[in-house]
Structure formats: structure tokens, C-alpha cells
Amino acid sequence: MPADPDRHRDSSSGTPRRRGEARKSFPLRLPHDLHEELRAWAEQEMRSLNSQIEYLLREAVRRRKGKS
């Protein structure tokens, strides 16, 4: 099956999404220690903190839905 030309991977999170897909911005309050853990993890994965959080949330949703 040919690749969908309107779909691409987010360059920082590696997450597939459609071109021009709307994104919702909102403030997220985290305890300082959790923020530092996520920041360090993102750095190890060579992602921005935002992309790391998005990646982790997508993985959690995927697992919750029972997909592998």
C-alpha cells in the first residue's frame, strides 16, 4: 500500500500525523522533580520536552486502547 502523502512523522517526536493537523496548546503544571526527570529523558531521546511528553501520552493512549 503506498504511503499517504498527507501523512508525515513529527520530526521531533517521531509520531505520525497529518500535515496541517491542528494542535491544541495548553499550560501543564508539573512538580519540579517530574519536570526535571522528563527534561532529562527528552534530552537522552534527542527530543524536545514537548515532543517527549506528546510521545509518552500517545504511547499511554495506544496501550490503553489495547493496541501493540
Helices and strands as residue ranges (DSSP letters): E 7-9, E 16-18, H 32-44, H 49-64
